[in-house]
Amino acid sequence: MLRSLRWPLTVLGALTVVWVLVLLAAPKQLDWTPTYRNDHKNPLDTYALYRLLPTLTGGAVRATRLSPYEVLQDSATVPATYFFLQSSFRPGPADARALHRYMQRGGTIWLAADQIGLGASADSLWRLPLLDDDFALNGLRDTVRCSLTAPVLRGRVAGVPQRVAGSSFQRDSLGRLVFEGKDSVQRRAAAVVLAADQRRRPVLVRLPVGRGQLLLCTAPALLSNYGLLHGRNVRFAEGALSYLPKGQVLWDEFYKQGRGGDESLLRVVLRSPALAWAWYGLLIGGVLFALLGARRRQRPVPTLRPLPNTSLQFARTVAGLYRQGRNHQPLAALRIRLFFDYLRTRFQEPVPAGIDGSYPHRLSLRTGVPEAEVTTLLARLHGYLDAEQVAEAELHRLHQLLTDFRQRAEG
């Protein structure tokens, strides 16, 4: 049977090897997840932009994984530009207020995200133009092309696939940005559209905030690895980023990679030496309690010895009871009944109530003892049963008589 299976198994193994080789040689699938991390080289990450940005801004670019509230607490290290590029921007209330104060004091924020959620309290401070969520479903072709609106930069165009294009800003019937609030007219007049798509829908605007400014882009894919390196898109990125002031750029990775360093739940405890020693002491105390103090507190369980075999002692006690009197007739009767039980179980010859002439003959045939001796033995046994008293010497003779008969029958 093994020979009949050899060829099918060989063919199956060869096909498996070929399948594995094809999988290994196949091109790796591209990951189009919009993470926009500065240390990944996937199409929708920002590895290329992070390394190109220093040449465009003329200053150092430093990545941070701290929240904006923590970064902007120290006014001595405030950067010229705070750079955000991600798929969704949803800061907490403290971060939103800190960023707004930063722009009021003259800072610049570059915010590229296709989804922006500030919350009710922060939205009243930032007062952003309304977004058009149907930007990616606008019936355009596979590629969405965006161009800069400034006359000196008008020839710089970038194209990205429609499925990763992001969103755009809403426009009214006159093509102007749409704001909400009492000062919407003033804010619309102060806003400047820097880039739009082929349908003239804004994707990059500049909003003055106090002494600073907010550069808001709704198509972050334009600055991704794909958007930067595909075709001549890099010229569009150079023109768009030329609106940033010269100086240090702080690149945010807090909203994409999370807080840097230890991300365990005990990071606050382990940062303080006193809390760390208290935590370690609690752990050591718990281990010692589990090993020493959690044992059952009770008296020792006694060891039960196995019961001794007292069968011989019981037999001696019963025999002593029989020998206390001088009459041994009950012991002789017990010995004879045991002998009759032996005949019944060994030779299948139960002793009848009245011994007839055929019983000695049958027993003689089964035991091999002459019939005359069998008849004599049975007569003597009945004599012992009918006797009123049996002496000790007669009891010994009965025992010897039965033992001899048994030996001859077994022999």
N, C-alpha and C positions, 0 to 999 in steps of 0.2 A: 504493500500500500504506500510506503514511503517513496518507492521509485515512481509510482504513478503521480505523486504530488510534487515531484522534484521540479519538473519543467514549469508547471503553473506558478509555483513559489518563486522560481528564478525570474520569470517574466514579471511577476508582481514586484519583486525587489528591484528589478531594473527600472520599471516605471516609477517606483517611489524615488529612486535616486535621481532620475531625470526631472521629476516634479520638483524635488528640493533644489536642484541646480537652476531650474528656471526661476524659482522664487528668489534665489540668491542673486541671479543676474538681472532680474527685473528692476527697473528704475524705482527709486524710493518715492512713495507718495508724498506730495507736498502738504504741509500742514497750514491751512488757511485760517486758523483760529486767530482772531484779532487780539493778541495779547500786548503787542507794542512794547515788548521788553527790550532793553538796550543791550542785553547779552545773548540774544538769540538771533539766528540768521534765517528764520522762516520768512515767507513773503510779507506777512503783516506784522513784522517786528521792526525794530529801529536800530539795529546794529550799525548800519551804514550812516544814518543821520547822526547818531551820537558821536561818531568819529569825524564827520565832516563839519559839524557845527562850530568847533573852535576856529576853523579857517574862515567861516562866514561872519562870526561875531567879533573876531579879533581878541577874544578873551578866553580864559579857562572855563571849561565845562565840568561841573562837579555834580555827581549823582548823589541823591540823598534818599534814605528810607525812613526818615522821620516825618511826622505830620507837619503841615505848614504852620500850625500853631506853635509847635516846639521850635521850628527853624527860625521863625520871625520874632521870637521873644528877644533875641539878642540883636539890638539895633546896630551894633558895630560890625556885624557880618552880613548885612542885608545885601543881596546880589542885585545887579542891574536888571536882570531878567529872571523870572520864575517860569520854567518851561513845563507845561503839562501836555502830554500826548497819550491819549487812551481812548477806548471805545465808549466808556461811560464815566462821567464826572459827577459824583454825588458826595460832596464834602459835608462834614458835620457842621453844626452851627458855629463852633469855636474856630474851626479852620476857615470857614467862609468869612467870618468877621475879621480874622487876622489878615487874610488876603485882601480884603477891601481896604483895611487901614494901610496895608503896604502900598496899594495903588494910590491912595489919597496922599501919601508922603512922596510920591514921584516914581514909584516902581512900575515895571512893565511885566505884564503876565501874558504869556502865549498859551492859549488854551485851545487844543484841538481835540474835539470829541463829538461824536454824532448823537450822543444823548447827554443832556445836562439836567440835573435835578438839584436845586439849591434848597428847597424847603420854603415854607411861607415867610419865615423871619429873614432869611438871607436873600430871598428873591426881591424883597422890598428895597434892599441895599444895592444889589447889583443891577436890577432893572434891565435885563437882557431882552433883545428882540425875540419874537416868537419863532419857533422852529417849525418846519414843514416835514412831518414824519413820512409823507408819501414820496419823498425824493427818489428813492430807489425803485419806485413802481410807476414811473412817469411815462412809460411807453417808448423810451429811447432805445437805441441799439445796444449792443453788448457793452460798449465802452462809453463811459461818461467823461467828457473832456471839459477841463476847466482852464480858464485863462485869466491873466492879471489884467486889471482895468486901467492902470496908469499908462499914459501915452508912451513913456520911455520903456515900459515893460510889456507892451501889448502883444508882442510876438511870442511870448513865453507861454506855452500850452503844455498841460499834463493830462494824461488819460489813465483811468483805472477801470477795472471791470465793474459793471453796474451792480453786481451783488455785494460789492464791498465799498461802494461809493459813499455811503453814509447818508447824511441828510442835507437840508439847505434851510435858509431863512425864508419866512413868509414875506410876500409882497402884497401891497394893496393894488388897486386898479391903476395907479400911476407908476407902479414899479418901485415904490419906496418901501423901506423896512417897516414892519409893524411892531409897535410898542404898546404896552398897556400902562395906565396910570395917568395922573394929571399932567405931568411934564412930558408926555409922549412926543409932542411937537418939537420941543427943544432937544430932546434926545435924538429924534430922527434927523434933525438938522445937523447935530454934531457928529453923527455916525458917518463913517466913510466906508464904502464898499471897495475892497481891494481886489477881489477875485470873484468870478461868476462862472456858471457852466454855460453850455451852448444855448440854453434857453434863457440866459441872463438872470438866472436865479442866484442870489449871493451865496457864496460858500466861505468867504473870508471878509471880515469887517473889522474896523478899528473903532473902539469906543473910548472916548476920553473919560477918565475917572479921577477927579481932583487934579493933582499935578502929574499923575501917571496915566497909563493907558492900558486897555485890554484888547489884545489881538485875538479874535475869536474865529476859529475855523471849525466848520461842521463836517469836513471830509478828512479825517486823520489818515486815511489810506494814501492820500497824496504824498505824505512824508514817510511812508513805510519803506521797507527794503525794496519791495516791488515798485511802489510809486516813485522812488528816487532813482532806481537803476534801469527802469524800463524805458527804452527809446531815448528821447531827449527830455524826459521829465525833470532831470536834475536842474535844468535852466529855470523851470518854474519854481522849484524849491529854493534856488538861490535868490530869485526875485522876491518871493514871499518872505523869506527870512531876512532880506535886506532892511525890512522895517524895524528889526530889533535894534536897540541901542548897543553901542560898543561897550564891552565890559564883561564881567563875570556872569555866567549863566548857571543857574541851579536847576538841574534836571531832576524831576520828581519820579521816583520809583515806589513811593509809599503806597499809592493807590493801585499799583500793578503787582508788586511782589510782596507787599506787606512790610511790616517793621523788620529791620535788620537785626542780626545777632540772635540771641537765644529767643525762641518763640514759644517756650514752654509756659504753662500756666503759673509756674513758680518763679518767673523771672524777677518779679518785684521783690519777692521774699529773698531770693538768692543774691540780689544786688546789695542788700544791707547786711554787714557782718553780724550784727546782733540778731536779726531775724533768721539769718542762715544758721547760726549756732543754735538758736531755739528750735528750728526745724529739725536739725540733725539730732538734738537731744530728745525731741519727741519721738523720732524714729527709733533711736537706740532704746529709749524707755519702753516703747511698744514691743520691741523684739524681746527685751529681757522679761517683760511681763508675760509674753506668750510662752517663753521657755520655762520660767520659774514660778510665776504667780498664778498661772491659769490651770495648774494641775488640780485634780480633785482632792479636796481636803477631807479625808475620812480614815478610819482605822484600817489597818492592813487586812486584806481578805485572807482568811485562814486557808491553808493548804489541806485539801481533803485527800486522805490516803485511801487507796482502794480497799474494799472490804476483804478480809482474809477468807480463805476457803476452809470452812469448819465442818465439812461433810464427815470426815473421820471422827471428829469429836462428837458429832451428833450420833453417829453409829455406835460409838463406845457408850454414850449416855443411854441410848435405848437398850443396848445389850445389858448394861448394868441394871436397868430396871427389870429386865426379864430374869436376871440371876439373883435378884434380892431374895426371892423365895426359894424353897427347896423343891418345889414342883415345877418341872420344866416342860410340862405338857403343852402350854400355849406356844412356846418357842418351837417345839417339835412340830406342832400343827402348822405353824407359819412356814417352817422349812419344807414340809411336805407339799403345801399349796404352791410354793415357789417351784418345787420340782415338777408338779403337774402342769404348771404354766410353761415350764421349759419344754415338756413333751408336746404341748399344744403348738407352741410357736416354732420349735425346731423340726418336729416330725409330722406336723399337721394331724396329730392324733389327740383330740380332746378326751379327757377321762370321763366316761359316762357316770351318771349317778349310781347305777348298779352295774358292777363289772360282770359282763357275760363271758361265755367261753371263747368268743371270737376276738375279743379285745386283746388278750395276751398274744394270740397268734399274729394279729396285725402288727402289734408293737414289736414283736420279735422279728418280723420280716423287715421292718423299717430300721431297727437299731442293730441287727445282727447278733443280738444276745439270745441264747437258747430260750425256747418258750417256757421250759420248766423253771428256769431261773427268774424269768419275768413274772410268772405266776406266783412264785415264792416271794418275790420282792413286793408285789402288789398286796399280797396277804399280810405281810409284815407291816406295810405302811398303814393299812386299814386298822391293824391292831394298835398301832400307836395313836391313831385318831380316836379310837374307841376307849383308849385307856384313860383312867381318871388321874393318874399320876405317872410321871416319867422321871427317873433318876438321872443324875448328871452323867453317869457311865453309859446309860442307855442312849442319852442324847449324843454322846461321842460316837457310839456304834452306828446310830442313824446317819450321822454326818459321813462316816467312813463308807457306809453302805451306798449312799447316794453318789458319793464322789467316785467310787469304783465303777458303778453302773454308767456314769456319765463318761468316764474315760474310755470304757469298752465301747460305748455307743459311738463316740467321736472317732475312736481309732479305726 
